[in-house]
Every structure is written in structure tokens, then in C-alpha cells.
């Protein structure tokens, strides 16, 4: 398995910028997907986005339990997110490898789907509810420069980041 880079921590500018589209499906992209899977496995995560390993590209990997209990394993390059138009929200606890050791409830649409490509350029679509829907939305947020704590009230965010031990947590970009 490829070497696993460290997970980028909250506050690093790459986590707060919109990631750029992938323009080439080549050996470098395949190697990036392998590094991302290795990082996710090493950190015992269910998903990792490019910015979380310091790469500002629109790609994420998941190995996340689906509604049927089977893990959904996928690489999504240049993904497009769809969420339920219904008002049903899943108000479960959420965490992030870039904000280690802290969790908080984050309301999210109960159903989500992501369409994109795998690292070889083959079309991929993943959809689901529960943890899988949360995972798809969470990783997609990373590509738009949003970390889950950015969705929380300022006081709650500060408390979580202080608990994480971030010395200068700052404000998320406007």
C-alpha cells in the first residue's frame, strides 16, 4: 500500500479553499487515490478528500457503511452532489479526521447522491441514506473549502477546536 501522508489539520489554508477540478486522468491521479485510501485506512476513517492530505483537487475516497451494512468503497473525481429535496434531516453526530477527537451534531439531508468519475475516468454514482449520505456530503464539503465545524455556531466551533488543542483556530473564510 502507498505511503500514507498525514491528515491536514483544521486551520491549514488548503482546507478552506475551493479545490480545483481534476484535468487529467493519469498515473499521478491513480497514485493520489492510492495515497488517499492509505491515509483513510491509517487514520481509521470512512472518507478522505484531497485537501485533507494537502492536495487542492476535487477528489475524495470513501469506505463507508451503506444502509444495508455493506461498505461502499469508491473514488469520486470531479463529483457533483445531489441532496434530497424533501425536508427530512438526519441530525447525527459528525467528526472529521482534520478535527481529531471532537464530534458534534450536524443536521444534513437524509439522502444524498454523488456522481463523478473514478481515478481511471470511468463514471461512478453513489447514493444512500444514513452514514453514507452524511459521508458523501461531508467529503464533498471539503472540496468546497468547508469543514464540518464551519457549519456550527461560532461558540460551539470554538469550544470544539479548543478541545482539539488548536492553538490558533481562527475563523473560517467568508
Kinemage of the C-alpha trace (Angstrom):
@kinemage 1
@onewidth
@group {chain A} dominant
@subgroup {mainchain}
@vectorlist {calphas} color= white
{ca unk a 1} P 0.000 0.000 0.000
{ca unk a 2} L 1.190 3.523 -0.779
{ca unk a 3} L 2.703 5.682 1.938
{ca unk a 4} L 0.011 7.446 3.926
{ca unk a 5} L 0.541 11.205 4.257
{ca unk a 6} L -0.503 12.925 7.436
{ca unk a 7} L -4.013 14.300 7.584
{ca unk a 8} L -4.105 18.091 7.235
{ca unk a 9} L -5.454 19.787 10.374
{ca unk a 10} L -8.134 22.464 10.620
{ca unk a 11} L -6.653 25.915 10.031
{ca unk a 12} L -4.398 24.849 7.157
{ca unk a 13} L -5.335 27.118 4.216
{ca unk a 14} L -5.836 24.193 1.802
{ca unk a 15} L -8.842 23.068 3.875
{ca unk a 16} L -10.501 26.461 3.476
{ca unk a 17} L -10.158 26.918 -0.301
{ca unk a 18} L -12.294 25.555 -3.129
{ca unk a 19} L -10.474 22.609 -4.689
{ca unk a 20} L -9.675 22.707 -8.402
{ca unk a 21} L -11.160 20.264 -10.930
{ca unk a 22} L -9.020 17.309 -11.959
{ca unk a 23} L -7.971 17.844 -15.576
{ca unk a 24} L -6.051 14.629 -16.319
{ca unk a 25} L -6.797 11.008 -15.587
{ca unk a 26} L -3.280 9.598 -15.454
{ca unk a 27} L -0.860 7.598 -13.310
{ca unk a 28} L -0.472 10.563 -10.934
{ca unk a 29} L -4.210 10.542 -10.232
{ca unk a 30} L -4.162 6.784 -9.646
{ca unk a 31} L -1.253 7.234 -7.213
{ca unk a 32} L -3.109 10.078 -5.461
{ca unk a 33} L -6.192 7.866 -4.978
{ca unk a 34} L -3.969 5.120 -3.530
{ca unk a 35} L -2.337 7.596 -1.099
{ca unk a 36} L -5.753 8.862 -0.075
{ca unk a 37} L -7.030 5.323 0.607
{ca unk a 38} L -3.884 4.595 2.600
{ca unk a 39} L -4.357 7.777 4.651
{ca unk a 40} L -8.013 6.950 5.273
{ca unk a 41} L -7.142 3.414 6.409
{ca unk a 42} L -4.224 4.574 8.593
{ca unk a 43} L -6.485 7.134 10.308
{ca unk a 44} L -9.358 4.647 10.624
{ca unk a 45} L -11.656 6.963 8.666
{ca unk a 46} L -14.606 6.412 6.354
{ca unk a 47} L -13.622 9.099 3.849
{ca unk a 48} L -10.803 11.457 2.873
{ca unk a 49} L -10.820 14.384 0.447
{ca unk a 50} L -7.821 15.705 -1.475
{ca unk a 51} L -7.493 18.845 0.695
{ca unk a 52} L -7.218 16.639 3.790
{ca unk a 53} L -3.865 15.381 2.529
{ca unk a 54} L -2.813 18.821 1.291
{ca unk a 55} L -3.913 18.379 -2.331
{ca unk a 56} L -6.328 21.026 -3.625
{ca unk a 57} L -8.045 18.818 -6.207
{ca unk a 58} L -11.713 17.782 -6.466
{ca unk a 59} L -11.315 14.153 -5.492
{ca unk a 60} L -12.363 12.080 -2.493
{ca unk a 61} L -12.363 8.449 -1.472
{ca unk a 62} L -14.823 6.625 0.764
{ca unk a 63} L -15.024 3.272 2.513
{ca unk a 64} L -18.253 3.865 4.372
{ca unk a 65} L -21.033 1.596 5.659
{ca unk a 66} L -24.121 1.844 3.478
{ca unk a 67} L -27.740 1.492 4.599
{ca unk a 68} L -27.561 -2.299 4.116
{ca unk a 69} L -24.478 -2.592 6.360
{ca unk a 70} L -22.123 -3.351 3.465
{ca unk a 71} L -19.260 -0.900 2.987
{ca unk a 72} L -19.392 1.306 -0.092
{ca unk a 73} L -15.878 1.782 -1.459
{ca unk a 74} L -15.398 4.412 -4.149
{ca unk a 75} L -13.167 7.095 -5.570
{ca unk a 76} L -15.034 10.198 -6.768
{ca unk a 77} L -13.279 12.646 -9.063
{ca unk a 78} L -14.908 15.952 -10.042
{ca unk a 79} L -18.061 14.943 -8.173
{ca unk a 80} L -21.476 16.553 -8.378
{ca unk a 81} L -23.614 16.375 -5.226
{ca unk a 82} L -27.387 15.920 -5.119
{ca unk a 83} L -29.371 16.018 -1.877
{ca unk a 84} L -32.969 15.207 -1.127
{ca unk a 85} L -35.401 17.997 -1.918
{ca unk a 86} L -37.532 16.773 0.955
{ca unk a 87} L -37.090 18.471 4.306
{ca unk a 88} L -36.098 15.250 6.104
{ca unk a 89} L -32.885 15.831 8.026
{ca unk a 90} L -30.535 13.397 9.690
{ca unk a 91} L -29.316 15.009 12.902
{ca unk a 92} L -26.461 12.674 13.779
{ca unk a 93} L -23.092 13.311 15.326
{ca unk a 94} L -20.240 14.031 12.949
{ca unk a 95} L -16.486 14.081 13.245
{ca unk a 96} L -13.574 14.746 10.927
{ca unk a 97} L -10.020 13.456 10.612
{ca unk a 98} L -8.906 17.097 10.187
{ca unk a 99} L -10.522 17.983 13.533
{ca unk a 100} L -9.446 14.927 15.540
{ca unk a 101} L -11.046 13.829 18.756
{ca unk a 102} L -14.174 16.007 18.686
{ca unk a 103} L -17.698 15.401 17.387
{ca unk a 104} L -20.910 17.390 17.196
{ca unk a 105} L -24.413 17.037 15.808
{ca unk a 106} L -24.656 18.458 12.275
{ca unk a 107} L -28.069 18.368 10.571
{ca unk a 108} L -27.783 17.171 6.976
{ca unk a 109} L -30.252 15.982 4.332
{ca unk a 110} L -31.135 12.326 4.976
{ca unk a 111} L -30.428 11.252 1.365
{ca unk a 112} L -27.542 12.196 -0.924
{ca unk a 113} L -26.006 11.087 -4.187
{ca unk a 114} L -22.702 11.921 -5.833
{ca unk a 115} L -21.892 11.419 -9.499
{ca unk a 116} L -18.393 11.710 -10.888
{ca unk a 117} L -15.577 9.532 -12.152
{ca unk a 118} L -13.167 7.060 -10.625
{ca unk a 119} L -9.417 7.584 -10.907
{ca unk a 120} L -9.417 5.845 -14.310
{ca unk a 121} L -12.111 8.106 -15.789
{ca unk a 122} L -14.976 5.619 -15.507
{ca unk a 123} L -18.360 7.159 -14.494
{ca unk a 124} L -19.372 6.486 -10.874
{ca unk a 125} L -22.561 7.220 -8.937
{ca unk a 126} L -23.004 6.583 -5.211
{ca unk a 127} L -26.240 7.276 -3.350
{ca unk a 128} L -27.627 6.429 0.031
{ca unk a 129} L -29.049 7.402 3.375
{ca unk a 130} L -27.726 7.407 6.923
{ca unk a 131} L -23.983 7.425 7.417
{ca unk a 132} L -23.333 7.036 3.690
{ca unk a 133} L -25.345 10.184 2.857
{ca unk a 134} L -23.521 12.055 5.638
{ca unk a 135} L -20.143 10.826 4.377
{ca unk a 136} L -20.852 11.934 0.793
{ca unk a 137} L -21.928 15.404 1.932
{ca unk a 138} L -19.043 15.746 4.401
{ca unk a 139} L -16.360 14.843 1.843
{ca unk a 140} L -17.991 17.000 -0.825
{ca unk a 141} L -17.918 19.942 1.609
{ca unk a 142} L -14.126 19.551 1.869
{ca unk a 143} L -13.896 20.179 -1.880
{ca unk a 144} L -15.712 23.480 -1.386
{ca unk a 145} L -13.402 24.542 1.466
{ca unk a 146} L -15.898 23.697 4.227
{ca unk a 147} L -15.003 21.666 7.320
{ca unk a 148} L -17.954 20.366 9.336
{ca unk a 149} L -17.166 22.656 12.281
{ca unk a 150} L -17.632 25.631 9.932
{ca unk a 151} L -21.340 24.700 9.867
{ca unk a 152} L -21.626 25.103 13.646
{ca unk a 153} L -22.372 28.230 15.685
{ca unk a 154} L -19.197 30.217 16.449
{ca unk a 155} L -19.241 29.429 20.185
{ca unk a 156} L -19.672 25.678 19.573
{ca unk a 157} L -16.933 25.702 16.926
{ca unk a 158} L -14.521 27.488 19.272
{ca unk a 159} L -15.253 25.020 22.078
{ca unk a 160} L -14.591 22.022 19.792
{ca unk a 161} L -11.423 23.483 18.307
{ca unk a 162} L -10.153 24.383 21.776
{ca unk a 163} L -10.842 20.789 22.855
{ca unk a 164} L -8.866 19.587 19.839
{ca unk a 165} L -5.944 21.705 21.028
{ca unk a 166} L -5.753 24.008 18.028
{ca unk a 167} L -3.670 26.945 19.283
{ca unk a 168} L -4.894 29.458 16.687
{ca unk a 169} L -8.170 28.216 15.327
{ca unk a 170} L -9.118 31.415 13.541
{ca unk a 171} L -12.297 31.994 11.604
{ca unk a 172} L -13.358 30.124 8.518
{ca unk a 173} L -13.213 32.184 5.342
{ca unk a 174} L -16.306 34.241 4.484
